[in-house]
């Protein structure tokens, strides 16, 4: 059975890894923060593969990041950089 949530997670992770390989030093923290969160989202998300699509992963992942920002006392500058990098990664990891 196809799992669009997991497929999208894998595509986003691959995109972020490529971005990390080509990143400026100033982007490494943000990308290094984002990449391992994908596995946590997949591990903790409860869903039926027959009832989700790729956009559900994107929404779940971003909600997860926003919750971790507060827990980790993330600075506004880091939050903004992560948001920008997320938009880039989401667009590059075509549905």
Protein Blocks (a to p, Z undefined) as FASTA:
>chain_A
ZZfklmmmmmmmmmmmmmmmmpcfklmmmmmmmmmmmmmmmmmpccdfklccfklmmmmm
mmmmmmmmmmnopafklmmmmmmmmmmmmmmmcZZ
